[in-house]
């Protein structure tokens, strides 16, 4: 009896990976072994960076809030302390948006907690 290899599934699996690696540099888009390695590495980076993205955005929001707060004579840490004490529950994402796009509203928040 001849050996069964299920070439249909194997080819489908390879086609899926080669389709995903379209546009990769050099042999990464058309040589199976190189493409497979690059594809797997890309999935690792995607997983890692989904976590890193959250940290990077939080850091960006903090920088924007700090810049906006210092224009009104208060530091970031002082502002966050005053917001807690004043029981104003605005998250950093919203505060950063106010500081960037609605400075008059951000000023009102700062003046309220001062």
Residue pairs with C-beta under 8 A, 6 or more apart in sequence:
14 32
17 32
17 35
17 36
17 39
18 29
18 30
18 32
18 35
20 39
21 28
21 29
21 35
21 38
21 39
21 42
22 29
23 29
24 35
24 38
26 34
27 34
27 35
28 34
28 35
28 38
29 35
57 93
58 92
60 96
61 92
61 93
61 95
61 96
62 76
62 92
62 96
64 96
64 99
64 100
65 76
65 79
65 92
65 95
65 96
65 99
66 75
66 76
67 99
68 95
68 98
68 99
68 100
68 103
68 106
68 110
69 75
69 76
69 78
69 79
69 99
69 110
70 76
72 107
72 110
72 111
74 82
74 110
74 114
79 110
79 113
82 113
82 114
83 90
83 109
83 113
85 113
86 112
86 113
88 109
88 112
88 113
90 98
90 109
95 106
95 109
98 105
98 106
98 109
99 106
